[in-house]
Amino acid sequence: MPSNNSKYNTEFRERTCKHILESGKSATSVGEELGVDKNTICSWMRQYRRRNKLPSFAESKGINLSHTREAKVVNAQNKIDKKRIAELEEEIEILKKALRIFMQAS
């Protein structure tokens, strides 16, 4: 819901959202044209889509968000695995050095 101290009235927001949908331009480019922050425009678009029961941007572009979430989980796990591999390789090097030291002592 727009606050009372907003610089932009409801009519301006509505016209901007309709223009974006009809022209096919990105919210970022329209924001630059109007001198309005892209995050503000995107927020207006989300609200407009919800109010008018339109599909979200991702739905309209056919983006599978569950796939991107799964990819993030896999990437996070890969990062953890790489860190653990590096730790184990370091342990192996330490053990090799210790073995050489003990072998020389005998």
Number of C-alpha atoms within 10 A of each C-alpha: 6 12 8 8 7 8 9 12 12 13 9 11 18 15 11 19 22 14 14 19 14 9 10 9 11 13 24 17 14 19 18 12 9 12 9 15 13 17 12 13 23 17 12 20 22 15 18 17 16 12 9 8 9 12 12 16 13 10 11 9 9 9 12 10 11 9 10 11 11 11 12 12 12 12 12 12 12 12 12 11 12 12 12 12 12 11 11 12 12 12 12 12 11 11 12 11 12 11 11 10 11 9 9 7 6 5
